[in-house]
Amino acid sequence: MNKLKRRLKLIHVFVLGLALLTPSTVFDTFGIASLATKGHVPLVYIFAMFAILFTVFSYVHMVKAFPSAGSAYTYVQKTFHPNVGFLVGWSSLCDYLFLPMLYALAIKIYMAAYFPGIPEWLWVVLPILIISTANLFNIRVALSLSTVFVFLQILISAVFVALLIRGIIISDSSGHVFSLEPLYSANLTFSTVLSGVTILAYSFIGFDAMSTLAEETINPTKTIPRAMIALALYIGLSYSIITYFMQVHYPDVTIFSDPEAAAAEIAPQIGGMLFASIFLGVIISSNISGGIAAQLSISRLLYAMGRDNVLPRKIFGYVSPKSGVPINNILISGFIALTAVFFDLVTAASFISFGAFTAFTFVNLSVIVYYYVQNKRRSSKDTVLYLISPLIGISFLAIMWYNMDVQALILGVTWNIIGFAFLLHITKMFKKPTPMFVFDETASTKEPEAVDSRVDSNLN
C-alpha cells in the first residue's frame, strides 16, 4: 500500500497551520468580541492564548507518543479503546469537513454584498474548485499557495496597524498612541473575560490539524510540537497587538452601522477606498488559503481512518503514486464542501465548535491516561506535565462547553448518534473488533532518506 512521504520541515508545518487558522480572522471577530468584552479584546486574546496553550501542550505530548496522521482519532484509539477512538475521530470529522465550507461561506458573504447580481451559489462553488484543485497536486503546490496567501495576510495586517497608529496620532492632539483602557478599566469583570474567551477561542480552532501532517513531516516528534507551540503563541500575540490598536482607535464599536462587520468599515476610514479594496482582496485570498489547509487536513484524517479500514481502505486509504497525496479523499471532501450552498455560516460554525472541543477534551484526557495512569509517570515534574496541565486544559474547555450554542450541541449529538450507528454496523454490534492500524513508531521517526526509500520501493 502506498504511503505518505516525508517532505515537510518546521517552516512548512507552521505555514500550513497558520494558513488554516487564517491570520485575517482577527478582523472578522473584532466587532462582536469588542461588544462582548466591553472594549477589552486584546486582554481577552492574551487570556485565551494562555488557556488554549494547556491543550496545545497535551497535543505535543501525544504527538511525541504517536506521531501519525490520525491526530485525536489515533491518540484516543491507542490510549482508551478503538471504539472510543472511532467516535472521537467521527466527531472530529464534523470539525474538519465543515472547515472548507466555512471559508467558502465567508467568501460568499463578502462577494454577494459587492456583486448582488451574481448567483450566490457561484461564490461557494468557485472557491471549493480552487481549493480542491490546489490539493490534488503535490503537497508542495498547496504549500506554495498557502505561503503566498499567508504572506499577504501578514503584510495587510502590518499595514492595517500602521494606518491605525497614524489615525490615533491624528485624532489625538497629545499624540499618545498607547492606552491602558483595552487592557484594564473600571468596567472590566471576570465574567466579561470569560464571555469574550468563549468567542475568541474559535480563533485557535484548527491548530490541532497540524498533527495530521505528522507522517509527512521530517522528524515529527520534534517538528510538530515546535510548530504547534509557535503557532499558538504567534496567533495569540499578533491578534493581541492588532486588536489593541483597533480598540485604542475605536473603543466603542457601537458607532458602526454593523458592529459585527466593524473591520469592513474601519478599512476605508483609515486607508481610503483603495486600501479597502486591497483589504477585501486579501480577506478573500486568506479564506481560500484556509480552505486549502483545511481540506489538506481532512484528507489526511480520512486517510488514517481508511488505512485502518474503518472506512473502505481501497477508497480512503489510497495514495496516488504520482502526486503522493490521497486524491480520493480530496475529491470526496470537495463534493461534501459543495453542500455549503444549502447551509449558512452559523450552522457550519456550530458543527466545527462541537467537533473541535470534543477532540480537545479527549486529547487532554489521553495525556492523563497514557502518561500518568498507564505509564505511571508520577514524579513531581511529571505530575505537573501529565496531570495538572491537562486538567487545567479541560477546565477551560468546560467553560466553552457550558457557553456553547444549543444548536451546536443538538447538531453535534445528532452527528455522533449517526457515527455510533455506523460503529455498530462495522463491528456487527460489537461482535467484531474495530479495525486498527498497527503503527510502527520506529519507522515514523527514522531519517527522511530511509523512510522515503522504503516508500519508493512500495511504489515500484
N, C-alpha and C positions, 0 to 999 in steps of 0.2 A: 504494500500500500504506500502510495506517495505521502511524503511528509512535508511540513513547513520548513523552510530554510532559514538559517540564522544569518541575518543581514543587518539588523538594527543595532545602532550604538546609542549611547546615552542621549545625545542631542536629538537623534531621530525619535526616540520614545517620548522625550519631553515635548517636541514639536507636535507630534500626533496627539498627545494628551492635551496640550494647550489648544490645538485645533478643535478637539471635541468639546472642551469646556467653553470655547468661544469667548475670547477676551472682551469682545464688544457687548457681552451680555450685561455688563455693568451699566450701560446706558439704558437698556430696556427696563431694568428694575429700579432705577433711581427714584422715579416719581412716587411709585406706590410704597417703596421702602421708606422714603422720607416721611410720608404721611404716617406710616405705622410706627416709626421710631421717633416721631416728633422732632425731626431735624437732626438726628444723630446717626446717620447712615455709616460714616467711616468708623465710629466706635463699635457699632454692631458687627461690621465686617471683621474687625480685629477679633472680637469675641467669637464670631462664627468660625474664623480660621483656627483659633486655638481649640474650639470644640471639635471640629472635624479632624484635627490632627491626631486625636486619640484613635479614631477609626483608621486613619492612614497608617499609623504605626502597627495596627493589627494586620492590615493588608501586607505590610512589609514583612512581618513575622511569618505569615502564611506563604508568601511568595518564596521566601527562603526555604521553607519546608517542602513546598510543592510548586516548583517553577514550571507550570504547564499552562496551556491555553484556556483552561476552563474557568479560571477565576473562582468566585464564590462557590460555583457548582462543584468544582473539584475539591476545594477545601472542606466543605461540609460532607461531601461524599466520603472522603478519606477519614474524616475525624468523627463524624456521627454515625451515619448509615447511608448506604446507596440510595435508599428510598427518600430519606430526608434531603440528600444532595440533589436528587432529581427535582423535588418540589421547590427547593431554593433556586435551582437553575431555571425551572419553569417560570418562577416568579420574576427572575431577572430578565427573562425573555421579554416580558411586557415593558420593562425599562428600556432595553436596547432596541427592540423592534419599533417602539414609538419615538425614539430619538430622531431618526431621519425624518419622520413625519412632522415632528415639532419644528424642525428647521424649515421644512417646506411650507408649513402653515405660517410661520413668521414672515417668510418671503412673500407669501400671498397677501398678507395683511398690508405690507408696505406697498407692493406693486398695484394692488387693487385700488388703493387710495389715490395713487398717482395716475393710473391708467384705467379709469372706471369703465371704459367702453370695451375692454377686452375680457372675455370669459374668465372668471376667477379660477376655474379648474386648470387652466393653462399654466398659471403661476405655481401650481403644485406639480404638474406633470414634467415641465421643463427642468426644474431643479433636481427631481428624482432621476431623470435620464442622465443629467450631467454627473450626478453623484455616483450612480451605478457604473457609468462608462469609465469614470476615473478609477474605480476599484477593480474593474475587470482586467486591467493591465497589471503588470508587475507592481508590487507594493511600493516600489520607488517612484512610480508615477503619482500615486496617491500622496506619497510623502512630499514630492516636489510641489504639487498643487497646494497642499496644506501649508508648506513652508512659506510660499508666496502670500497666501491669504493671511496667515498669522502675522507676517511682517507688516502687511498693510494695516491690520488692526492695531498693532503696537504703534505704528507710525501715526495713525489718525488719533489714537489716544493721547500721544505726546503733544500733537498739535492742539488737540482739544483742551488739554490742561494749560498749555502756553496761552491760548486765547482767553481762557478763564482768568488766568493771573493778570493778563493785560486788562480785562474788563473790571476786575476787582480794583486794580490800581486807579483806573479812570473814574470809577464810580465812588471811590473813597478818597476824599480830598487829602486825608492824612497819609495816604499811600501805604496803609497797613494791609499786608497780604494774609497774615496769619491771625487766627482767632481760636479761642478755646471752645466756643459755642458748639461746634459739631461733635466735640469730644465730651464735653460736660456742661450742663446747665441746670438751673433750678428745677426744671420740669422733667428731669431725667429720673426714671424709676426702673427697678429691676424687671418689672412686668413689661415695660416698654422694650427693654433689651431683648427679652425672650420672644415677644411678638415679632420683633424685627428679625431675630435669628431664624425663626420658622420660615420667613420669606427668603432671606438671603442665603440660607443653607443650600437652596436649589442651585446656586451659582457654582457649588463644588461638586454637584452630582455629575458623575462621569469620570472622575479621576480613577475609579476602580477599573475602568476599561483598559487602562494601561497594562494591567496584569494579564489580560487576554493575549497580549503580544509576547508573553514570556518565551514561547517556543520559536519565535522569530528574532529573538534578541541575543546578542553575544553576551555571554556571562550574565544570565538573567538574575541570579541571586544577588548580584551587586548592582547591576544596572537599573533594574526595575525599581527597587526600593529607593535608590537615589533620585530617580526621575519623579517618583510619586511624591516624595517629601519636598523636592524642589518646586514641583508644580503647585502643591497646596500653599506653600509659602509665597510663591510668586503671585498667584491669584489673590490671596488674602491681602498682601501688602500693596500690590498695584491697584486693586479695587479700592482699598482704603485711601490711597493718595488721590486717585481720580475723584472719588465721591467727596473727599474733604474739600477740594477746591470748588466742586459743584455746590456743596452745601454752604460754603462761605459766601459764594456769589448769590445763591438762591436759597436763603434759609427757610423761606415759606413757599412751597410748591403749589399752594392753592391759587397763586397768581396766574397759573397757566390754565388755558381753556380745558385741557385734558391732562391732569397731573400724571396719569399713568404713562403718557407719551411725552413727558417733560423734555427729554433729550432732543426730540424732534423739533421742539420749539426753541430750545436753547441754542442749537447749532446755528440757525440763521441770525440769531441775536448777537452772538459773539463773533461770527465769521462771515456773515452775509450769505447770499443765495449760492454763490459759487462753492463756498465751503460746505454749505448744507447739501448740495448736490453730490459732492465728493463723499461726504459723510454717509449719505444714503447708499452710494455705490459700495462703500466698504462694508456697511451693515449687510447688504445682500451677499457679497462675496464671503463674509465671515460665516453666514448661515450655510452657504454651500460647503465651506471648509469643515464646519461642524458636522454636516451631514455625511461628508466623506469619511471622517474619522469614526462617526457613529456606526455607519454601515460596515466599516472595516472591522469594528469590534464585534458586532452581532454575527458577522460571517465566521469569525473565529470561535465564538461561543457555540454556534450551530455545528461547526466542525468538530469541536470537542465532544458534543453530545452524539454526533453522527459516528465518530470514531469509536465511541463506547457502544454503538449500536442501540442506544436509547432511542434515537431517531434512525431511520433507514440508512445504513452505512454507505451503500452504493451511491446514494444521492448526497447526503450531508457530510460524509467522511471523505469525499473525493477532492483531490487537489490536482489542478491542471499541471501536467509535466512541463508545459511550455512556459507558463507565467508563474507557477509556484504559488498560486492563490486558490482558495476554494470557490471556484466560479459559480457552482450551482447555488451555494448559499447566498452569494451576492445577487444573483438573479431572483431568487425566491424572496429575499428581504426587500428587493426593489419593487417587486409586484405587490408585496404587502404594504409597503410605504405608499403606493399609489392610492390605497384606500383612504388616504388622508383627505381626498376630495369629499368624503362623507362625514368627516369629523371637524370639530372646532379645536382651537388651541387649548381651551380649558380641559376638554376630555383627554386629549393626548398628554397634557401635563399631569393629569391625575394618575394615569397609568404609570408614568415614569416615576413619580414620587413613591408610589406603593412598592414597585419593584426594587428601587434603589435602597429604600430604608429596610426592606426585608433582607437584602444581601448584606448591607452594612451590619445589621444586628447579628446575623448568623456568623459573619466573619469574626466579630468580636467574641462571640461565644466559642468559636472554633479555636481561637488562641488559648482561651482558658482550658478547654477540654484537652487539646493536643499537648500543650506545653506543661500546664500546671497539674492536670489530673493524670493524663496517660503517661507522660514522660517524667513526671514528678520533679519538675524544675521549680524548687521551692526555697531557694536561698533568698536573702533579703532583696537583692537586686532582681532576681527572677520573679519574686512576688510582685514587685512594682511593675515590671515589664509585662508579665503574663497573667496577672490577676487584677491588680488595681487599675492599671491603664485601660484595659478593655472594659472594665466595669464603669469607668468614667465615660468612655465612649458610648456604652449602652444607655447610661443615664441621660446624656444629651439627646440620644435618639428617642428616648422615651418622651421627651418634650415634643419632638417632631411628630411622633405618633399621636400624642394627645391633641395636638393642634391640627391634625390632618383633616382635609375636607372630607365630609361624609360621602360625597360622590366617589372620591378616590378609594375609600375603604370598600364601598359596595362593588365597584368595578374590579378592584384587586381581589377581593374574596371570590367573586364570580369566576375570574380568570384562574384562580388556584383550584376551585372546585372542578373546572374542566381538566386541569392538569392532574388532579387526583384520580379522576375517572380514566384518564389516559394511562396513568401508572397502574391502575387495576387491570387494564387491558394488557399491557405488555408483560406484566408479572403473572397473568392468569389468576387474578385475585390473590396475589402474594404466594402462589404455589411455586412460582419460578423466581429466582433471584433477579434483581435489577442488573442489566448488563453494566459491566465496569471495565474501564481501560486500565490495564496494568502499567502504571507509569514508571519508566526507567529513569530514576533520579540521576544515576551516574552518567548516562548518556546526555541528559539535559544540560549538564554543567561542563561538558567537555569543551575543549577549544573549538572554535568555529570550523577550522580546517577539517578536523576529524569528523565532526558531525556532518558537514557538507559532503565529504567524500562518501560517507555511508548513504546519505540521501541520494547522491548522484548515482550510486550503484543500483539503488532501487528503481531509479527512473529508466535505466537502460534495459 
